[in-house]
Amino acid sequence: MEMTLRWYGSRFDTVSLKEIRQIPGVTGVITTLYDTSPGEVWSRERIRALKREIEEAGLHISGIESVNVHDSIKIGDKDRDLYIDHYIETLKNLGEEDIHLVCYNFMPVFDWTRTELARKRPDGSTVLAYNQAAVDALKPEDMFASISKDSNGAVLPGWEPERMEKIKELFEAYKDVDEEKLFANLKYFLEKIMPVCNEYDIKMAIHPDDPAWSVFGLPRIIINLPNIKRMMSMVDDVHNGVTFCAGSYGTNRANDLPLMIRSLKGRIHFAHVRNLKFNSDDDFEEAAHLSSDGSFDMYEIMKALYDIGFDGPIRPDHGRMIWDEVAMPGYGLYDRALGATYLNGLWEAIVKANA
Ligand SMILES: [Mn+2]
């Protein structure tokens, strides 16, 4: 595996490449062109400039998170072929620049959903949290307003204000899209992009829905092992794989994370590893990466990745806000650096114990 950190680009991220370069064991970044909209073609010039900036800092691009999928593709409306063509063009340009991993998601309307961005934990750190009763009490159009006040001024991925302004229209556009339709639209998309993925050896790694169940009555399909297996078998190509996000699949306590990892051997192209602390089945908060701070056994998760021979990029995921850092919620430097170091320590111990 290669340890990486997510980076939103110098215009958007409070963390610098220099700081990332100084986290022991972190050699790559997972990045994006954060100011592009879903459906826009990424130019080779911009990809090359991003690549150069990262390489000049002594790092490299380990993958893209994300190239977002336009709503027309998820809805399956009349414009989808146009946006799929744009997506293919972007993949081609990434491939030409020697980039071979793309994370994306297929969640309708909302990206990840949380009800609090700064819940205080006993140690005084603040974390993202989710409470089902709080979601049930909200209208979807109020969701954005309810969390944006805690965003430290950052634009949250998937929660861009211009997108949220159109939320009622988006709900209307998705009204006939059920789980079966969403699966069919995902299949259509994957079949169209697989040729370019094969040509340039680009591994597509779908990110799970977070939380891993339906929110506001919208269909959610990338939520558990049977659904992932269905997704992989409906377009059976090694380039059609997954981002194994422990914190997202782990929101549903019925998901056995190490077992899922072992069942997905060869198709996990990217891993997000983080911990959650459950207060009940319907209320969880993001914890430090350390096993004892949350509800997951992080050793077992890393051991499962080791056992399947995982050799892709891995990254610590959302961190707590600690030491008075002000950053995009979940994406400060300090706690993610601690997370990377802890995960590297687990990995070293596993490698040596199995030598
Ligand atoms: Mn994730």
Boltz pocket constraint, residues with backbone or C-beta under 6 A from the ligand:
constraints:
  - pocket:
      binder: B
      contacts: [[A, 207], [A, 245], [A, 247], [A, 248], [A, 272], [A, 317]]
      max_distance: 6.0
